[in-house]
Amino acid sequence: MDGRLLTGDTLQVRRVAGVHRDRLLIEAGGQDPAEQRVLLLDPTTGEATAVADGPGVHSVQASAGALLLTTADADGIRRTLRTADGREFTPGDLSAPLPHRVVPRLERVTEHGVPTALVLPRGHVPGTRLPVLVDGYGGPCMQDVSAEPRRRQHRQWWADQGVAVVTIDNRGTAYVSPAHTHAVHGGFSRVVLDDQVAALRALGARHRDLDLTRVGIRGWSFGGYLSALAVLRRPDVFHAAAAGAAPTDFRHYDTAYTERYLGLPQEHPEAYERDSLIADAPGLRRPLLLITGLADDNVHPSHTLRLSRALTDAGRPHRLLALPGVTHMTPGGVRERVMAQELAFFRAELTP
C-alpha cells in the first residue's frame, strides 16, 4: 500500500473484498494453494487476522458493515451472515446438494512444486491398473486444483467410468505464487507442456495403479489448446486427446489476453509461431477429437477449422465435432452430451 509491501511470500492476496472496521478485507491463499482464507489486514502494520479459515475455500461479500461468508469443502457449500451489530445467521439454502462427495488426493510434485489432484473411481480396488485421463485448463487466470467441491463434480463422474483423473496446475496458472504465474511470460507451450509431462510422470511413480501407457487428455478453451498440443508434440506420453474450443493460433485470438503474455506479434513473431499448432499438423500420430461450437464468439470456430484443414491437407486422420448454435459456454445439457461423446472416443482409443 502506497509503495509498501504489506504481505510476505506466505500470504498470496487473491482479492480485496472491501474495507471492514478500518481494515482491508481480503481473500488469500497460504502454504496450500488449494485452500483460501478470509482475513482482515491492518493497512498500517500488515497484521492479518482470520475471519474465516480452516480446511476449504472461504470467500466473502461485504456491505454496510455486514459480511456474507461462504465456506466450500468436500461436504458442500455453507453460508453465514454476520450483521453489523454482531448477530449471526445461517441463510436458508434451496439449492440441490452436490451429486458427489469428492475427496481427491492433492499433492505438489516436481522441483517446481506443481499442484496436482488425483480422483479415483469410487470403490477402486488397490492394485487394479487404470487408464489415465488428464483433465484441466492449464492456462493463465485459472486454478483447477482447489478445495472448492464444485470444480470436482464432473471429475468424479469421469473417474467412475473407470479411469484415474489427473488435474495439474502447471506453471502459468493462478494462485500459487507470482513466480509460478509469471513463468509463461514470453511463451505458453514449452512451460505448460513440460510441467504436465513431469507432473504426470511423478504421479505415476507414486501411484502404481496409474497406467501411463494409456493416457488421454481433454480440455476446453486453453485446456483444449493444451490437449491438442499434448498429442501433437508429446505423443510418447499422451495417447489420445479431445480438444474443445482450442485457440490453435494465438495470432488470431484476443489481443487483450494474448499480448499480456506473448507481447506484440510484430515485435515477437517467434513466440507466436512457437505456440501455434498449425505447423504441427503433419506430425499427428495419435487419435484427436476436435470440438467447436459454431457460434463461439470467444474462441472463434475458425481456430478449430484451420487446424482440421491443416490435418486434412497433411493426410492426418482425425475427428471433428461441430456444434451448431453453441457458443463458448455449453449450457442446457450440451456439456453433458459432449462428455458422452468424449467418453465413447476415449473408450475406443484407450482400451487395450
N, C-alpha and C positions, 0 to 999 in steps of 0.2 A: 504494500500500500504506500502510495507516494514515493515509490522507488525503493521501499524497504521490503525485504523478503520476510513474510510472517511465518511461513511454514517450512519445515525441513524436508528431507528426502523421504521420511517415513509417512508423510501425510500428502496424499495426492488429491487436491481440491478438484472436484468434478463439476460442481455447480454452486453458485452463490444464490440462495433462495430468497434472500432479503435481509432486513435488519430487524432484530428482535431484542428488546431490552438493551439497546445501545451496543449490541454486539452483532457481528456478521453471522448469519445463519447459513451454514454450508452443508453440502453433501460431499463426503470424502471417502477415498479408499485408503487402506493401510497396508500392512505387510501382505495380506492376502487380497489380491486384486479382484477375486470373485465376490467379495463382500463389500458392503458400503455402510457408512455410519452417518448420522446427522449430528452435527456439532455446533456449538456456539464459539466463535473465535473472537477474542478480545483484540480490537484493531490497534491497541497501544502496546500490549505486551506480547501478543501472539499466543497467549494461553488458550488452549482448547478444552471445552467442557462438553461431555457427552450429553446429548438429548435423547438419542436412540442408538443403541449399539447392540452387540451380541451377534450370533450367527444369522446370516441372511443379508438381504439388501433392504436398507432403510431409506426412505425418502420423505420429503416434507413439502407442504404447501402452507404459506403464511398469509394472514390477512387480519388487520385490525387487532393485533396482539394475540390472535388465536393461531394454533398450529394443528394441521391435519397430518398425522404421521401414518405412514404406510410401511408395514413390515411384510416382506415376501421371502418365504423359505420353502423347504420341501413340504411343509404341512399346509401351504396355501398362502392366501393374502389376508391380512388383518389390518384394520384401520382404527386409529384412536384420535379423538378430537379433544384437544386441550384448550379451554377457553381462556380469555384474557384475565378473568377473575379467579383462575385456579381450579375450575371444575374439569372433570374428565369424563368423556362419554365414549361408548363403542357404537358407532353408527350401524344401523341395520344394513345387511348385505343381501340383496335379492339375486345376486349372480349365481349361476350354477357352479358347483365345485369343479375343480380341475379334474380331468379324467384320470390322470396318472399321478401317483406319488413317486417322483423320480429322484433317486439318490445316486448321482454319478460319482465316479472316482475322480477327484480333482488332484492333479499333480503338476508340478513345474519341472520341466526337463530341459536338457541340453545346457551348454555353458551360458546360454542367454536367459535361462530361467523362463522358458516359454510356457505359459499356462495351457493345460490340456484338460479335457473331460472325456471319460470313458463311460458309456452306457451299455450295459449288457442285457440280454433278454431276461425277463422275469422267469425264474425257475431254471436259469442256466446251471448246468452241472459242470463244476470244475473238471478240467481235463478234456472237455469237448471243444474241438477246434472250430473257430467261427470265421467266416469271411468278414472283412472289414469294410465299413462304409465311412469315409471321411466326409463329414457334413459340416459346413461352416461358411463364413463370409470372408474373413482374411484380409479385409481392406480397411482403409482409414475410417475413423469416426465411429467404429463399431466394436463392441465387446460381445463375444459369444460365450466364453467360459465364465459363467456367472451363477451365483446362488439364486437368482431370480427364476422361479419354477416355470413360468410361462414360456421361457425360452427353450425348455427341455421337453415339452409335451410331445411334439412330433418326433423327437429323437427316441423316446421310449417306444412309440409306435413302430418306428423303423427297426429298433432292436428286437422287438417282439416278432418281427418277420424272420428272425434267425440270423442276425448279423451283430457284430460289435460296432457300435457307433462311436467314432472318434471325432472330437472337435478340438481344433488347435488355434489359439490366438497368437499367430506368428508376429514377429516384429512388424510394426506399422499399424497394428490395431490399437485401440484406445485403452486408457485407464490402468496401464501397468507402471509406466514411468515416462518422463519426457524422452529419454534416450530410446526407449522401446518404440514410442510413437514416431520419432523423427528418423528412424532407420531407413524409411523408404524415400527420403528426400533424394531426388535425382533418378529414381527408378523403382518400379514396383516388382518386376518379375523375378529378379535374382534372389533378393532377400526373402520375399514371400515364399517362393518355391523351395529354397534351401531350408528354411525353417520348418516347412511342412514335412519335408523328407526326413530331416534329422529328428524331429519330434516323433514322427510315426515309427521310426526305427527304434528310438529309445523306449517307446511304449511297448513295442513288440518284444524287446529284450526283457522287460519287466513282467509282461503278461503273456505267458506262453500259449494261452488259448487263442491269441490273435494270429490268424493265418495270413501272413504277409505275402503269400503267393496268390492271394485272391483279394485285391484291394480295389474297391470302387470309390469314386469321389463325385459328389453332387453339390450344387450351389446355385444361387440366383444373384443376378447383378454382379458385383465384384466376385461373389462366390462362384458364379457361372464362368467368369473370366479365369479364375483360379482352376476350376475343374478342367476347362479346355486346355489351359496352359500345362496342367499336370500330365495329361496323356500325350500331349504333343512333344513336350521336352523331357519328361521323365517316364517313358513307357516301361522302363525297367522296374519302376516302383508302383505305378498306377496302371491298372489293367482294364478299366472301363470308366467312362465319365458321362454324366448328364449335366450339361451346361445350359442353364436358363438365363435368358436376358443378359448375355455376356457382352460387355464393351470390348470388342475384339481389336479395336484400333483406337487408341486414346486421342489421335488427331481428329477424330470425329465425335468426341464426347464433350461434355460441358466444360467450357474454358474455366469457369469459376471454381470448379472442382479440380480439374486436372493440373492447371498451371500452378496451384499451390505446392504441388509435389514434383512435377517434371519441369517446371519453368515454361518459358515461351517456346513454342515449337520452332520458330525461326532462329532462336538462339541455341536450342539444344535438340536438334533434329535426331541425333544419335540416341537420345533417351527414348523418344517416341518410337523410333524404329526397333529398338531392343524390346520394348514392351508390346509391340504389335504382334498378333498371332497369324496374320495373313501369310507371311513368308514361311511359316512353319507347316502350312497345309500339306505340301508334298511328303512330309515325313511321318504323317499319321499312320500308325500301325496297330492301334488299339481301338476297340469299339467306342464310338462317340455319338451320343444323342444330343442334338442341338434343339433348344426350345425357345420360342419367342412369341410374345403377344403382338399381334399385328397392329394394335392400337397403342403400343408402348410409346409414350411421349417423353420418357426419361432416357432409357437406352433404346434408341430407335431400332426397329427391326432390321434395318439395313446392316447393322453390325453382324447379326447372325447370318443374314443372306449373303453378305460379302465373303464370310468365312466358308459358307456352304458352297458358294460358287468356286472359290479357290480350291476347295477339296475336290469338287467335281472336275474342274479343269485338270487337276493333277491325277485324276483317276483313283481317288481315295474314297472307298465306300464309307458312308455314314448315314445317320438317320436325322430327319428334320421334322419336328412337331411344331406347326404353326397354329396359333390360337386366334381365330378371328374375333375381333371386338374386345380382346383382353389387353389391358394396359400393363404398366409395370407392377401394379398391385394385382392380386389374384383372389378377389373375394367371391362370395356366393357359391362356394364349393369347388371353384376352379382349381385351387391349390390341391385339394384332396384328390380330384380326378387326375391331375397331372402326376401327383405322387404315385397313384396306382399304375400309371403307365411307366413311370421310372422303375417301380418295383418289378414289373414284368421284364423290363430291359435288363436290370441287374441280375435277376434270377437266371435269365437266359445266358448272360455273359460270364457270370462268376460261378456257375455250377460246375463242379469238376467233371 
